[in-house]
Amino acid sequence: EIDVQATDGGGLSVHCKVEVQVEDMNDNAPEVIISSLTSTLSEAAPPHTTVMALFNVRDRDTGDNGRTSCELLGQQPFSITTVAADAYALVTSEPLDREQVPEYNVTVQAHDEGSPALSASKTLVVRL
């Protein structure tokens, strides 16, 4: 709030308070922050095994502009599971075969709910 006083030439004055609301612009893209990463995984790992890739998604905006979600790009034998608010883990979603694919480049994309939505991505390398 701002206190405003207006005075006329005759010396009469009046006071009022003006409330200014600042609206958040969607000027910050989300960030994918890797907190833990193990680059190798056994091909014997059963589905739903955590790959030891733990990451957070953060957006410095507020409201819908700062509300985020994430997904994996492309077809991969992995999925994302929620660990806590804005904290995720990469897990296996199907059996792995090192002889068919010895290494995966897994891209995590985060986006916010602003209009227009902003996004960011990070690629994790998982070796079997």
Helices and strands as residue ranges (DSSP letters): E 2-7, E 13-18, E 31-36, E 50-58, G 63-66, E 68-73, E 78-84, E 87-92, E 103-112, E 119-127
